[in-house]
Amino acid sequence: MKRESKLVLVTMLVLMLLAESHISLAATCSPVQLSPCLGAIRSSSPPSKLCCSKIKQQKPCLCQYLKNPTLKKYVNSPGAKKVARSCGVPYPRC
């Protein structure tokens, strides 16, 4: 019985650690994180590696940004779509 209790305790601890690590990997939605992309969105210049890294991090948030009337005009712009495509991030269908 004692061994089973230890096994259950260890299993619970592992599950808690996995759940915690999953939460810490989730994207924090912050449109300010996309500021390295502004130059590429506004011009014909290619996006920087930093821009692509940030847009990939913010990918789970793009639908949320599209639902925000203030952000939609920027995220839905031809320049933003071009940058997403150049970075290999599919444009979301929300």
VEXGU-553908 format. One line per 2 residues: number of its first residue (from 1); their letters; for each residue x, y, z of N, C-alpha, C. Coordinates in steps of 0.001 Angstrom, whole numbers, plus 500000, padded with zeros to 6 digits. Layout:
BEGIN
NUM	A	X/Y/Z/X/Y/Z/X/Y/Z; ...
! end
This chain:
BEGIN
1	MK	500821/498807/500000/500000/500000/500000/500869/501263/500000; 501968/501231/500748/502850/502374/500824/503480/502687/499463
3	RE	503848/501648/498756/504455/501815/497434/503452/502439/496459; 502205/502016/496508/501170/502570/495638/500947/504047/495941
5	SK	500984/504421/497191/500813/505821/497576/501933/506681/497004; 503162/506175/497067/504299/506910/496512/504166/507055/495006
7	LV	503716/505994/494360/503542/506028/492911/502486/507065/492516; 501397/507108/493251/500345/508088/492977/500869/509499/493202
9	LV	501618/509705/494270/502180/511014/494573/503154/511465/493484; 504039/510575/493067/504996/510901/492010/504261/511212/490705
11	TM	503261/510432/490374/502484/510664/489156/501807/512029/489199; 501242/512379/490338/500580/513686/490476/501585/514822/490321
13	LV	502769/514662/490912/503795/515698/490788/504242/515879/489339; 504437/514784/488643/504840/514856/487237/503755/515557/486417
15	LM	502507/515208/486643/501410/515843/485911/501332/517336/486210; 501556/517704/487456/501537/519126/487814/502674/519876/487126
17	LL	503850/519268/487086/504988/519907/486416/504743/520054/484925; 504171/519023/484318/503862/519102/482888/502831/520187/482614
19	AE	501814/520266/483447/500784/521294/483263/501386/522682/483419; 502265/522857/484402/502900/524142/484628/503794/524524/483456
21	SH	504553/523576/482927/505432/523886/481802/504623/524222/480556; 503473/523592/480377/502611/523896/479234/502073/525316/479342
23	IS	501700/525719/480519/501185/527066/480729/502266/528097/480456; 503479/527830/480890/504550/528803/480690/504942/528942/479227
25	LA	504645/527931/478396/504969/527997/476979/503907/528724/476164; 502752/528980/476764/501668/529634/476043/502062/531070/475703
27	AT	501595/531541/474564/501909/532897/474130/501181/533909/474998; 501869/534987/475311/501246/536114/475982/500860/537079/474879
29	CS	499576/537294/474716/499105/538141/473625/499382/539603/473931; 500259/540158/473149/500620/541563/473292/500983/542097/471908
31	PV	500114/542900/471315/500401/543407/469972/501676/544234/469909; 502124/544767/471027/503368/545538/471062/504552/544651/470679
33	QL	504427/543346/470906/505493/542412/470547/505743/542389/469044; 504776/542857/468268/504920/542852/466814/505557/544136/466284
35	SP	505981/545022/467168/506569/546291/466720/507797/546117/465826; 508609/545060/465970/509727/544898/465026/509263/544683/463583
37	CL	507986/544435/463379/507460/544179/462034/506920/545436/461355; 506810/546530/462087/506175/547723/461519/506846/548211/460240
39	GA	508162/548249/460225/508871/548713/459027/508546/547876/457806; 508529/546571/457971/508237/545673/456846/506769/545758/456435
41	IR	505885/545988/457402/504452/546097/457086/504182/547364/456286; 504855/548441/456648/504611/549742/456004/505360/549926/454693
43	SS	506357/549105/454421/507161/549298/453215/507282/547978/452457; 508111/548004/451450/508326/546775/450678/509546/546001/451160
45	SP	510149/546473/452269/511328/545771/452778/510940/544426/453393; 511839/543449/453316/511534/542135/453882/511551/542191/455415
47	PS	510806/541319/456066/510808/541301/457529/512138/540784/458076; 512505/541291/459230/513737/540850/459888/513511/539498/460568
49	KL	514609/538879/460970/514498/537619/461709/513759/537834/463018; 513996/538974/463663/513310/539288/464921/511807/539414/464683
51	CC	511438/540086/463597/510021/540218/463245/509393/538840/463067; 510025/537989/462298/509474/536651/462044/509372/535848/463337
53	SK	510354/535995/464191/510317/535301/465475/509126/535772/466300; 508910/537071/466322/507800/537638/467107/506445/537253/466516
55	IK	506332/537273/465195/505043/536936/464590/504727/535455/464799; 505758/534616/464829/505534/533198/465118/505107/533003/466570
57	QQ	505689/533782/467474/505288/533706/468879/503857/534183/469072; 503442/535174/468309/502120/535774/468463/501056/535101/467594
59	KP	501441/534096/466829/500495/533414/465929/499200/532991/466630; 499257/532423/467846/498006/532039/468503/497104/533226/468841
61	CL	497647/534430/468787/496898/535629/469175/496286/536362/467982; 496644/535979/466766/496240/536762/465587/494724/536858/465441
63	CQ	493993/535794/465729/492530/535865/465630/491970/536856/466646; 492554/536862/467817/492127/537809/468843/492362/539240/468359
65	YL	493502/539474/467717/493794/540805/467198/492821/541189/466088; 492454/540210/465258/491514/540494/464167/490119/540839/464685
67	KN	489781/540371/465865/488473/540660/466455/488444/542018/467152; 489610/542602/467347/489708/543909/467984/489608/544980/466896
69	PT	488569/545832/466944/488384/546824/465877/489576/547763/465690; 490289/548068/466751/491444/548958/466649/492615/548285/465956
71	LK	492821/547007/466238/493965/546286/465674/493681/545664/464315; 492407/545416/464029/492037/544697/462803/492584/545366/461549
73	KY	492522/546694/461486/492967/547385/460272/494458/547187/460014; 495239/546960/461070/496669/546724/460893/496952/545257/460568
75	VN	496321/544370/461320/496570/542933/461147/496005/542440/459822; 494964/543087/459347/494292/542671/458116/494837/543415/456889
77	SP	495850/544235/457067/496380/545031/455952/497179/544145/454990; 497279/544571/453731/498080/543809/452766/499537/543656/453217
79	GA	500087/544690/453859/501466/544611/454334/501652/543558/455414; 500698/543475/456332/500779/542470/457401/500642/541065/456829
81	KK	499775/540903/455853/499619/539590/455212/500902/539198/454486; 501554/540186/453850/502818/539940/453136/503908/539505/454124
83	VA	503976/540188/455262/504982/539858/456270/504735/538457/456824; 503494/538150/457146/503169/536816/457668/503570/535744/456656
85	RS	503236/535977/455398/503581/535014/454338/505100/534858/454213; 505818/535982/454255/507285/535938/454152/507916/535189/455321
87	CG	507266/535260/456484/507790/534583/457683/507317/533138/457781; 506496/532704/456833/506005/531334/456851/504888/531100/457854
89	VP	504192/532171/458221/503069/532064/459149/501777/532168/458341; 500971/531116/458313/499730/531198/457549/498793/532237/458148
91	YP	498155/532975/457279/497200/533994/457743/496002/533273/458326; 495564/533661/459521/494479/532926/460193/493121/533131/459526
93	RC	492318/532121/459588/490915/532203/459155/490082/532079/460420; 489619/533190/460886/488899/533206/462163/487397/533252/461963
! end
